[in-house]
Amino acid sequence: MFTPQSLLITGGAGFIGSHLVLDLIRRYHYGGRLVIVDLETYAADPHRLDPVREDIIYINADITDTSKMGCIIAEYGIDTIINLAAESHVDRSISTPRSFIQTNIIGTFSLLEAARVSWKGRSDVRFYQMSTDEVFGELDERGLPFTESSAYAPRSPYSSSKASADHLVRSYGHTYGLPILISHCSNNYGPYQHEEKFIPKAILNLAAGKNVPLYGDGSHRRDWIYVSDHIHGIYQVLTTGRPGESYAIGSGTMIENRILLRYIIGLLAPRLSKSIEELTTLITYVNDRAGHDRGYCIDSTKIQDELGWDMMTPLQMGMSLTIDSYL
């Protein structure tokens, strides 16, 4: 089992990052040095880390600054990097792709270079890249779930930038012997996700009596996983995963956006003392976005068989916890 002594988490004030930091301390009782780097862009919330400020070292910095990252690695004796820092909203990548190239590609390259120079061929270190299922494109006509061996076929600036980062990470593993790990996760949901994402936007708009936009005919299908289940997957990969390997993490169950929205309405209506019919009238179908992938789904067999991970939070439980966190 690999146990980091000094762990750097980039993007630690973001949605997944903050959940990871809090769970490492509260759920896994991590006792080593924990350094958090975040640029504090619009999607970050540093106050989420306030309850554990005494247990972490927090630095507001840009991962594209290779010199700064190298100094942080050296100053704090970093032996493990989990790179969660990323621009992740597909709509934004379509309208303003430059920031995705800068953060997701240049930022990952900067971290890799800082690690390569600082670690100088050490084997007792780890560079963990959190990727996405979107690098595999959309499901083909057979609808078979993505696995670790699925071909890369990104179709948006976001997924292309994440695919590029993955290739860089793998190349540093092969060329320089850097002990790397990659995980591909499906769509996350849970408390404190930024309101631009589909589920929090739906909850907040419905609660406020505002229209909820639904792209196209709403039949796009996604594999949704509760954020704490993903965090457990990250922990398993980091501590027991084999360097050089990638692991797919997902629920394995697809649901259409329109069905998920009606499911949210069913849970939300009694909480708001409103009828399902009344909330349903707020669904507004809008023009589909450019290059919208029809479906994603993950086959988590490898991480289940090799690392003993499994999903613990069924949709009703996870969605209820998520809804209550926003009300």
N, C-alpha and C positions, 0 to 999 in steps of 0.2 A: 504493500500500500504506500502510495506517495503522499507525504505530508509536507506541505509548504512551510517554510520557516519565516519567510518574508514575502507576502503576496501583494502584488499590484493589480488592482482592478480599474480598468479604464471605463469611463461611462458609468461610474458607480452611483451617480445621482439621477440616472434615468430610471425608467419603469422597471425593467428587468434587473438592472444593476443595483438599485436600492433594495429590491427584494432579496437579491443575492447577499448583499452586505449584512442586512438584518438577520437573514437565516443563518449565515455563517456563524454569527455571534450567538444568537438565541437558540437555534435548532441544533447546530453542529458543534457549538462551544469551541470554535476555533481559538487557539491560544497564541498563535504567532503574531508577527507584525502585519498589520493590515493597512495598506496605503491606497487611498482612493484618489484618482485623477479624473476631473470632469471639467469641460469647457463651459458648462452652465449655459447651454443654448436653450431655446424656447421650451424644449421637451423635458428639461431637467428640473428637479426639485430638491435642492440641497437640504431643505428642512426635513425631508423624509429621514435623513440620517441623524437628526438632532438627538434622538434617544440613545445613540451609541457613539456620540462624539468623543467621549473619553476613551473609547476602545479603538479609535481609528486615527490615522493621519490623513487629513483632507487637503488636497492641493488643487487649486483652480488653474488648469494648464491645458495647452493644446497638444494633442498627441502628434501633430505634424511637426512639432519642434523636436527634431532628433537630438539636438544637444541637451535640451531640457530633460528629455526622457532618459538619456544616458546618465545625466547627473542624478536623477531620482533613483535609478537602478543602483548606481554606485553608492550614494549617500545612505540608502536604507538597506543595502545588501539584498536587493530583490532577487529571489530565486525562481519566482513564478509570476507569469503575466496572464491574466484573463482579459482579453480584449473584447469588451462589449460596446465600446464607443463607436457609434455609427449613426448616420442619417438613415431613417428606415421607412419613411412614409412614401409610398409609391406615387401618390398624387403629386407631392412636392418634387419628386425626382423627374416627373414629366415636365413640370413647369419651370423648375430651376435645378437642372442636373449638376451644375458645377460644384455645389457644396458636397454632393454625394461622391464625386470623383476625388475631391480634396480630402474629405474625412475618411471615407471607406477604403480608398486605394492608397493615397499618399500617406494617410495616417497609419495604416497598417504597415506600409513599407518603412516608415520612420521608426515604429516600434521594433520591427524585425531587425533593422540596422543597429539600433541601440542595444538590443539584446545580443546580437551576434558579436558586437565589439566588446560588450561588457562581460559576457559569459565565456568567450574564448574557448569554445569547444567543450564546455562542461556537459556532462550527462546527467547531473543531479539537479536539473532545472526543467521547467516546462513553459512552453508558449502555447496558450490555449486560445483558439480563434472561434468565436461564436458566429456561425453562419446561419443560413436560412434555407428552407425547402424551395424557395423561389428560384434558386440558382439552377434548378432542374427544369425550369419552364413550367408548362402546364401538362396535366395528365393527358396521355394519348387516348385514342378511341377505345382502347381496352380498359382504361381506368385503373391500371395496376398501380398500387402505391409506390412512392419513391423509396429506394434503398440507398445505401452508401455507394453502391456501384452504378447508380443511375447516371446517364450521360448529362453533362452540363448543357443547358439550352436556355440561358437567361433571355428575357423578352422585354425588360424595362431598364431604364438607366439605374434604378435601385438594384435590381437583381444582377445586372451586369457588373456593377461596382463591387458587389459582394462576391461574385464569382471571381473577379480579378484578384481580390484580396485572398481568396482561398488558394488560388494558383500561386500567388507570391509566398504564402505560408508553406505550402507543400514544397516549393522550390528551395526554400531555406532549409527545410528538413532534409531534402535529397542532396543539395549542394554543400551545405555547411555542417550537416549533422545535427542541426538544431532539433531538440526533442519537442515535436509539435503535436498538438491535438486539435481536431476540428469537430464541431457538432453542428448538425443541421436540424433546426427546430421548426415546427409548424406554427400557426398563428397563436400567439399568446393572448390571454385575457386575464383580468383580475383587478383588484383595487389599485387606484392611483395611476391608472394608465392615462396618457394624455388624451384630452377630449377630441382631438382630431381623428382618432381611431374609431372604427365602426361601432364597437359595442358601447364604449362610454358616450359617444355622440348620440347613439340611439337612446340610452338611458336618460341622459341629461335633457335632450330635446323633448322626449315624451313627458318627463316630469314637469317641464316648463310649458307644456302645451304647444310646442313648436313642431313643424313638419320634420319628418325624418327622411332624408334622401336615400333612395335605393337605386343603385346603378342598373341600367338595362331592364331586363325582366326579372331580376333578383334571383336567377337560378344559378349564379356562380357558387361553387361549393368550396368550402374550406375545412381544414382539419384543425379544430380548436383545442388547445391545451391550457389548463389552469396554470398560472405562473409558478406556484409553489412546486408543482410537479416537474416543471421544466428546471427549476432551481435544483431539485433533487437529482435530476439527470446530469446537470452540470457538475455537481459535487461528485457523483459516481464516476463520470468520465475523468475528472481531474485526479481523483485519488486512486482509481483502479484501472483507468483506461490505458491501453498500450500505446506508447509514443509512436507517432507516424500514422496512427489510425484515425478514421472519422466514424462518428456515431450519429444515427438519425433518431430524433426524439419527437414523438407525436402521440396523439390519442388513437390514431388509426381509424377514426370515424369521421366521415364527411357529412356536412349539413349545408343545405342551400341557405344563402343569405336571407331570403324571404321567409323561410321556415324558422331560422334562428331569430329573426326579428319578431315574428309572431310568438315564439316561445318566450322571448323577453317580455313582450306585452302581457302574456298570461301570468308571469310572475310579478310583474310590476303593477298591474291593475288593482289587485286588492290592497297593495301597499299605499296606493294613491287614492283609494276609495273611489275608483272610476271603473267604468265597464270596459270590457275588452273591445267591444264594438266602437266605443268612443275613441280609444287610443288607436285602433286600427285605421281610423279615418285620417290619422296624421301621417301615414305612410305615403310618400310621394315618389313616384318613379321618375328618374331623370335619365338624360342621355348617358349611355355607357362611356366610360373613360377610354382613352386610347390604349390599345394593346392589353386590354383587361383579360388576364388568364382565367379560363373557365373553371379550373379546379386544381387543388393540391391535396395530397394525402401522404402520410408517412407510414412506412413499415418499420416498427421499432424492434423487430425480432433480435437484431444483433445486440443492442444494449440490454435487452431483457435476458438473453441467453448468456452473454459473456459477463455482464456487470451486475445482474440481478435487479435492474431497475424495472419499475412498473408504475403505471398511472394510478394514482390513489383517489383522485377527486372527480367524481362523475359530474356531468354537465349541470344537473339541477343544483347540486351543492355549490359548485364553483360559481355559477351564475347568481345564485341567491346571495352569496357572500359579496360578490362584485356589486350587485344592485344596492345592497344595504350600505356599502361603503360610499356610494355616491349620493344617497338620500339624506 
